[in-house]
Amino acid sequence: MSLERVLPSGKQSEFDISWLGGCLRDYKLEMQNLFQTMLIGLAVLTSQADVVVVNEITPSKAESAWLEIDWETDLWEARKEAARTDKPIYLWEMDGHPLGCV
Amino acid sequence: MADRLLVFANAEVKKLLKEEFVTVAADDWYQRRRKDKVGEFFAKVVDQSPRKGVHTKQGHYIFTATGKLLGFNNNRGPEKRLAMIKDALSEWDKLPKGVRKVDVPEHGKNDQGFYRELPKGGQIVKVYTRCLEERSGRLQKLADNKIGNLSAVDHLWLQHLEVRQLGNLIVSGGGPISNAVSLRIAKFHLRDNTRGEPRDWKTNEVKEWSLKVDGQGKVSGNFLIGSADGQMGYQGKIEGMILVDKGRLAKFDLLVLGKHWGNSRYTQGARPGKAPMGQVFRLSDGKRASDRIPPQGIRWAPGYWNPAT
């Protein structure tokens, strides 16, 4: 269940699920627990907006597809592995680590 | 980063790289300068490529364990990259075994001037940065066609002693986080690295700064960092949680939200005016090689470890 489907679009206030209505009083607690679980470890960040924005900032699965390749970061280790497995080496060289910021 | 998406998300490129190659990625700033066996081996490969005699050695190289170059390309198009990979594999298949195989010795001491590794007992925090914009009443990543829409990745390194000090601070009821950790975050990690390599902040550019943790590990802070001429800066607030268990970080989660502005030399193309940017800091177990690459800001290591200097 995504937060976008649970939360009313555009809600920016501090964590508050009163909008769920009185008949959902017990559900509120359940939802509160759910939301807190969905904070992806950011347990202290308890506003709905925080949860959503954390997901906006971190890489999506599509953005991380290149990490499905098992990149070595040590050329000498890669050389040893290539010799051992009888494979050529593919080196991706950039100013600023390719697996880093740029 | 566009390179990653365009080329490495290509199914055929990805399959070939995973199955037919040993893949390695390196920061050219270090590697082209290394005066050790690794640097010598890299130079041998480069000297067979169009990068011979050129200052930068950036690009994509395919070669044997003996150092024979089979292909080079610095084009971002997936078709050209794929063609280069296939051509190199064809060359590889023609090679006699003796040219492909070699006994690789240990390389001896690393050139410490251009080699960085996490200190023993240290820990790694991943730092994700993304330009944001307000749409439909909330902060969202930029639309796909805008420069800087991808999430940039860096790593914050903490020394074992610093982690223990953080734990002691929390146990004793909290207070300001030490300058070493706090200013390291400010100068080297609160940066817009979404369009290339930003420059580090200078100490006197950290104009307003507060970062504290309470007795439960809750972190709060705010900051204003900017160039003297006001042309580039970042202002915002920090919230999060740090937990230390038996001298080791069990949690290091920060959310930074603010507004940034301006370009640095290698990060052209900023949006006009002050615009939203967000960062997430999250503890890494360091198991993947990609988690262990050095922080961008550690090229001058003494400054990274002692950021007040």
Interface residues (C-beta under 8 A of the other chain):
Chain A: S9 G10 K11 Q12 I40 G41 L42 A43 V44 L45 A49 D50 V52 V53 V54 E56 I57 T58 P59 S60 A62 E63 A65 W66 L67 E68 I69 D70 W71 E72 T73 D74 L75 W76 E77 A78 R79 K80 E81 A82 A83 T85 D86 K87 P88 I89 Y90 L91 W92 E93 M94 D95 G96 H97 P98 L99 G100 C101 V102
Chain B: M1 D3 R4 L5 V7 F8 A9 K14 L17 K18 E20 F21 V22 T23 V24 A25 A26 D27 D28 W29 Q31 K37 V38 F41 F42 V45 T56 K57 Q58 G59 H60 Y61 I62 F63 T64 A65 L70 I85 A88 L89 W92 R100 K101 V102 D103 V104 H107 Y128 T129 R130 L132 S136 G137 R138 L139 Q140 K141 L150 S151 A152 V153 D154 H155 N193 G196 E197 G217 K218 V219 E239 G240 M241 K251 D253 L255 L257 G278 Q279 V280 R282 L283 R288 A289 S290 R292 I293 P294 Q296
